[in-house]
Amino acid sequence: MEFKLYTDVVLLHDVLEEQLHAGDVGTAVERHEVVGLETGYSVEFFDMVGNTVAVVPLPASSLRTPTQADRPSVRMEAVAA
């Protein structure tokens, strides 16, 4: 699937090393094309106040576009003291 840059995308699987979970919403900020490989995107994920949580390169197959059936939710992450 192809995504327009600077649009929201939904993560389809956990990326635990970045503390991201399936269903998290990010913004596609860069497109990566390598001959012979699947198109990829750098996706920036934010917290609810607008701070960047992670920027992760992901294959297009790990993402989908949001739908009207999607609902926002909040998940608390442990914060180091």
N, C-alpha and C positions, 0 to 999 in steps of 0.2 A: 504494500500500500504506500502511496505517496502522501506526504504531509506538507502543507504550506508552512514556511518559516514564520515564527512568532505567533503560532496558534497553539491552543491547548491540545495535549495528547494524554491518554490514560495508559499507565503502565500495566502490562498483562501478567507480570510475574515479580516475585520478590527479588530485590537486589540488596541482600542483607549486609554486605560490606559497606553499603552507603546508608543503611537503615531506611531503605525504601521498601514499600509493600505494594502488592498488586492492588490496583485501584487508585494509587496516588496519581495526582494530576501534575503535569509539568508543561513547560513550553519548549517546543522545538526551536532551537536557536541556530543550528548549523546542520547542513546536509553533507554527508560523506559518500562519495561514489568511488569505488575501486573496481576496476575491470575484473570480472569473474567472481565478485563477491556481492552479497546482498547490500542494497543501499542502507546506510545507517544515518543516525541523527544524534547530535549532541542535544540532550534535553536538560533544561535547568528546572530544578524543583525548589519550591519556596515554602517557608512556613506561613502561618496565617497572618503574620504582620509584614510580610514582604521580604524577609531575609532569605538569601540563598542558602539552601540546605545542601545541595549537591548539583554538580554538572556531570552528567554521565553519558558516554557514547553508547548507543544501543542500536541493534538492528531494527529495521522497520517492523519485523514480525513480532517484536516485543511491545508494540504500541498499537493503540487504536484511537479513533476519534471519539470524543464524548457524544452521548446521545441524550435525548430528552428523558430517558429512563434513569439516567445517572443522578445521584443525589450527593451533595457534599457531606462529609463526615469529619469528625475531629478525633485524632489519636494522640495521646500524650506520650512523649518520649522522655526517657529518664535523662535528666540534666546533671552533668558532673558538677560536684560542689567545688 
